[in-house]
Amino acid sequence: MRFLSALLMVALLSLILPVSYGNAAAEKIQTSIEGPTSVIVDEEYEYTIKIVGLPDAERWSYTVNVTGGGSAIPDNGTSSSTNEFSVKIRAPPTEGDFTIEVNGTAKEGNTTYWHVVKYKVSAVKPYIVKVELYNSGSVDAKNVSVSLYVDDKFQYRTTTDIPSGESKSIELKWNTLGFARGLHKLRIVLDDRNNLTFFGNGATEIVKEVYLGDVPKDTTGTWLALAILFSAGAIASFMSLRKKKKKMKRKKW
C-alpha cells in the first residue's frame, strides 16, 4: 500500500512540475523579442530579437515561426559579431491573436545553447483615412510622404509618387485598439521636403477631431477637403474617414 502511495505521489508531482523541452544547456541563455503587441492585419512591423547570457559566444543565431498565416522576414539569422537581430513580422490577413515563436541559440566551444520564447500579438482591422491626391503642377512629385498621428501617437506612414497632371488615392490606417470611445485628435503630416505645405498657411500638418464610435446615421464619411502647395505645383487633397464593417460618427465643424 505504501508503494502504491509513493507511485501516486510521483505521478502527481509529474503533473505539477513544468515540462522541459531542452537540456541543461538551455538554461545558460535567454531569448527575448521586443515589438508591438497589437498590429494591423497584413502589415509589416519591426521586431528586435536578443540572445543574452553568453557574452563571449562564438556565434549567435535564431529561427522564427509565426502562426496563423503570418510570416517573418528573414525567418532565421546567424552572426559572429552581435547577439541582437532585427526582423520584420508580417501580420496574418485576418483578425485574431497569433504567436511569434523564436528559438535563439549561442555556440561556445563545442556546445550550442538554446532557449525558446513565445510572443502573443493581436491582429486587428483598422479605420481608414483615405486621401485622394492630384498633382496639378508641371513636375512629377516624387516620394511624397503622408503620415497619420492619433492623439499624438504615430499610427501609419506611406509614400507615393504623383505624376504631373495625375491623381492617386492612398490609405492611412488607424489601429483603434486601446483607444476609448469619444473624441480623438487626428493629425495628418506631410513630407516637408521640397517645400511641401498645406495651402494658405504654409504648414506641413493639419489637425482635426473625430468621434470614435458606432453611429449608423453617418453614411457620407467625407470630412475634409484641402489644397496643398508643392514646390513644383499644386496638389489637391480630398480626405475621408471610414471603417470596414463598422461606421463611425464624424465631428462637425
C-alpha positions as CSV (number, residue, x, y, z in Angstrom):
1,M,0.0,0.0,0.0
2,R,2.9,2.4,0.8
3,F,4.5,1.5,-2.5
4,L,1.2,2.4,-4.3
5,S,1.0,5.7,-2.4
6,A,4.6,6.6,-3.4
7,L,3.8,5.9,-7.0
8,L,0.7,8.1,-6.8
9,M,2.8,10.9,-5.2
10,V,5.3,10.7,-8.0
11,A,2.6,10.8,-10.6
12,L,1.0,13.9,-9.0
13,L,4.4,15.7,-8.9
14,S,4.9,15.0,-12.6
15,L,1.6,16.7,-13.4
16,I,2.5,19.8,-11.3
17,L,6.1,20.4,-12.5
18,P,6.6,22.2,-15.9
19,V,7.8,20.1,-18.8
20,S,11.3,21.0,-20.1
21,Y,11.9,20.5,-23.8
22,G,15.6,21.3,-23.7
23,N,18.6,20.3,-21.6
24,A,20.8,21.9,-19.0
25,A,22.4,24.0,-21.8
26,A,19.1,25.8,-22.4
27,E,19.3,27.5,-19.0
28,K,22.5,29.3,-19.9
29,I,21.0,31.8,-22.3
30,Q,17.7,33.8,-22.6
31,T,16.0,34.8,-25.8
32,S,13.7,37.8,-25.9
33,I,11.7,39.6,-28.6
34,E,10.5,43.2,-28.5
35,G,7.9,44.8,-30.7
36,P,4.2,45.8,-30.8
37,T,1.6,43.5,-29.2
38,S,-1.2,45.0,-31.4
39,V,-0.8,45.2,-35.2
40,I,-2.9,45.9,-38.3
41,V,-3.8,42.9,-40.4
42,D,-1.5,42.1,-43.3
43,E,1.0,44.9,-42.4
44,E,4.7,44.6,-41.6
45,Y,6.3,45.6,-38.3
46,E,9.8,45.7,-36.9
47,Y,10.8,43.5,-34.1
48,T,14.1,43.0,-32.2
49,I,15.5,39.6,-31.1
50,K,18.1,39.5,-28.4
51,I,20.1,36.5,-27.1
52,V,21.8,37.1,-23.7
53,G,23.8,35.0,-21.2
54,L,26.9,34.2,-23.1
55,P,28.7,37.4,-23.9
56,D,31.8,35.6,-25.3
57,A,29.9,33.2,-27.5
58,E,31.4,32.5,-30.9
59,R,28.1,32.6,-32.8
60,W,24.5,33.6,-32.2
61,S,21.6,32.5,-34.3
62,Y,17.8,32.4,-34.3
63,T,14.8,30.9,-36.1
64,V,11.3,32.4,-36.1
65,N,7.9,30.7,-36.7
66,V,4.7,32.8,-37.0
67,T,1.4,31.1,-36.6
68,G,-2.0,32.0,-38.1
69,G,-0.8,32.9,-41.6
70,G,1.8,35.5,-40.6
71,S,5.5,35.4,-41.6
72,A,8.9,36.6,-40.6
73,I,11.5,38.3,-42.9
74,P,14.0,36.8,-42.5
75,D,12.8,33.8,-40.6
76,N,16.4,32.9,-39.5
77,G,19.8,34.6,-39.0
78,T,23.3,34.0,-37.8
79,S,26.1,36.3,-36.6
80,S,29.5,36.0,-35.0
81,S,29.6,39.7,-34.0
82,T,26.3,40.5,-32.4
83,N,23.6,38.9,-30.3
84,E,20.9,41.3,-31.5
85,F,18.8,40.8,-34.6
86,S,16.2,42.9,-36.5
87,V,13.3,41.0,-38.1
88,K,10.1,42.2,-39.9
89,I,6.9,40.4,-39.0
90,R,4.0,40.4,-41.4
91,A,0.7,40.1,-39.6
92,P,-1.8,37.5,-40.8
93,P,-4.5,38.7,-43.3
94,T,-7.4,38.0,-40.8
95,E,-8.2,39.4,-37.3
96,G,-7.3,37.5,-34.2
97,D,-4.4,36.6,-32.0
98,F,-1.2,35.0,-33.4
99,T,2.1,33.8,-31.9
100,I,5.7,34.6,-32.8
101,E,7.9,31.8,-31.6
102,V,11.7,32.4,-31.5
103,N,14.4,29.9,-30.9
104,G,17.7,31.6,-30.0
105,T,21.0,29.8,-29.9
106,A,24.5,30.6,-28.8
107,K,27.6,28.5,-29.6
108,E,30.5,28.3,-27.2
109,G,33.2,25.8,-27.9
110,N,31.6,22.5,-28.8
111,T,28.4,23.3,-27.1
112,T,25.3,25.0,-28.6
113,Y,23.0,26.6,-26.0
114,W,19.4,27.4,-26.9
115,H,16.2,29.0,-25.5
116,V,12.7,29.3,-27.0
117,V,10.3,32.2,-26.3
118,K,6.7,32.8,-27.5
119,Y,5.3,36.2,-28.0
120,K,1.5,36.8,-28.4
121,V,0.2,39.5,-30.7
122,S,-3.3,40.7,-31.7
123,A,-4.1,41.5,-35.3
124,V,-6.9,44.0,-35.9
125,K,-8.7,45.6,-38.8
126,P,-8.1,49.4,-38.9
127,Y,-10.1,52.5,-39.5
128,I,-9.1,54.0,-42.9
129,V,-8.2,57.6,-43.6
130,K,-8.5,57.8,-47.4
131,V,-6.5,60.6,-49.2
132,E,-7.1,61.5,-52.8
133,L,-4.1,63.4,-54.2
134,Y,-4.0,65.3,-57.5
135,N,-0.8,66.9,-58.9
136,S,-1.6,69.9,-61.0
137,G,2.0,71.0,-61.3
138,S,4.3,70.7,-64.2
139,V,6.8,68.5,-62.4
140,D,6.3,65.0,-61.0
141,A,6.1,64.7,-57.2
142,K,8.5,62.0,-56.1
143,N,8.3,60.1,-52.8
144,V,5.6,62.2,-51.3
145,S,5.2,61.1,-47.6
146,V,2.0,61.3,-45.7
147,S,1.8,60.3,-42.0
148,L,-1.1,59.8,-39.6
149,Y,-1.0,60.5,-35.8
150,V,-3.9,60.0,-33.4
151,D,-3.7,61.7,-30.0
152,D,-0.1,62.5,-30.9
153,K,0.7,58.7,-31.3
154,F,2.2,57.7,-34.6
155,Q,-0.1,55.3,-36.5
156,Y,0.9,54.9,-40.1
157,R,3.1,56.3,-42.9
158,T,3.1,55.8,-46.6
159,T,5.0,57.3,-49.6
160,T,3.9,57.7,-53.1
161,D,4.8,59.2,-56.5
162,I,2.3,61.5,-58.1
163,P,3.0,62.2,-61.8
164,S,2.2,65.7,-63.1
165,G,-1.4,66.1,-64.1
166,E,-2.5,62.8,-62.4
167,S,-4.3,61.8,-59.2
168,K,-3.7,58.9,-56.8
169,S,-5.6,57.5,-53.9
170,I,-3.8,56.4,-50.8
171,E,-4.9,55.0,-47.4
172,L,-3.7,55.8,-43.9
173,K,-4.5,53.2,-41.3
174,W,-5.5,53.7,-37.7
175,N,-5.3,50.8,-35.2
176,T,-8.0,51.7,-32.8
177,L,-7.3,49.0,-30.2
178,G,-6.7,50.7,-26.9
179,F,-8.5,54.0,-27.9
180,A,-11.7,54.7,-25.9
181,R,-15.0,55.8,-27.5
182,G,-15.3,59.6,-27.9
183,L,-13.3,62.4,-29.5
184,H,-9.8,61.9,-30.8
185,K,-7.3,64.2,-32.4
186,L,-6.2,63.2,-35.9
187,R,-3.1,64.8,-37.2
188,I,-2.1,64.5,-40.9
189,V,1.5,65.3,-41.6
190,L,3.0,65.9,-45.0
191,D,6.6,65.4,-46.0
192,D,8.3,68.8,-45.5
193,R,10.9,68.1,-48.1
194,N,10.7,70.1,-51.4
195,N,8.7,72.8,-49.5
196,L,5.5,70.7,-49.4
197,T,3.0,72.5,-47.3
198,F,-0.8,72.9,-46.8
199,F,-2.4,75.6,-48.8
200,G,-2.9,79.0,-47.2
201,N,-0.8,78.9,-44.0
202,G,2.4,77.2,-45.2
203,A,2.0,74.4,-42.6
204,T,3.1,70.8,-43.1
205,E,0.3,69.3,-41.0
206,I,-3.3,69.7,-40.2
207,V,-5.3,68.7,-37.0
208,K,-8.9,67.7,-36.8
209,E,-11.1,65.9,-34.2
210,V,-13.2,62.8,-35.0
211,Y,-15.6,60.8,-32.9
212,L,-14.9,57.1,-32.4
213,G,-18.0,55.0,-32.0
214,D,-20.8,53.2,-33.8
215,V,-23.3,55.7,-35.2
216,P,-25.3,54.2,-38.0
217,K,-26.7,57.5,-39.2
218,D,-23.3,58.6,-40.6
219,T,-23.1,57.4,-44.2
220,T,-21.0,60.1,-46.0
221,G,-17.7,59.7,-44.3
222,T,-16.4,62.8,-46.0
223,W,-14.9,65.2,-43.5
224,L,-12.1,67.2,-45.1
225,A,-11.1,68.9,-48.4
226,L,-7.8,70.6,-48.7
227,A,-5.5,72.2,-51.2
228,I,-1.8,71.5,-50.9
229,L,1.1,73.5,-52.4
230,F,4.0,71.6,-53.8
231,S,7.3,73.3,-54.8
232,A,6.7,72.5,-58.4
233,G,2.9,72.9,-58.4
234,A,-0.3,72.5,-56.6
235,I,-1.6,69.1,-55.2
236,A,-5.3,69.0,-54.3
237,S,-6.2,66.6,-51.5
238,F,-9.5,65.1,-50.5
239,M,-9.6,63.1,-47.4
240,S,-12.3,60.9,-45.9
241,L,-12.6,58.6,-42.9
242,R,-14.3,55.2,-42.8
243,K,-14.1,51.8,-41.2
244,K,-14.7,48.4,-42.7
245,K,-17.8,46.6,-41.4
246,K,-18.5,49.4,-38.8
247,K,-19.4,53.0,-39.1
248,M,-18.2,56.0,-37.1
249,K,-19.6,59.4,-36.4
250,R,-17.7,62.4,-37.7
251,K,-17.4,65.6,-35.7
252,K,-19.0,68.6,-37.4
253,W,-17.0,71.8,-37.9
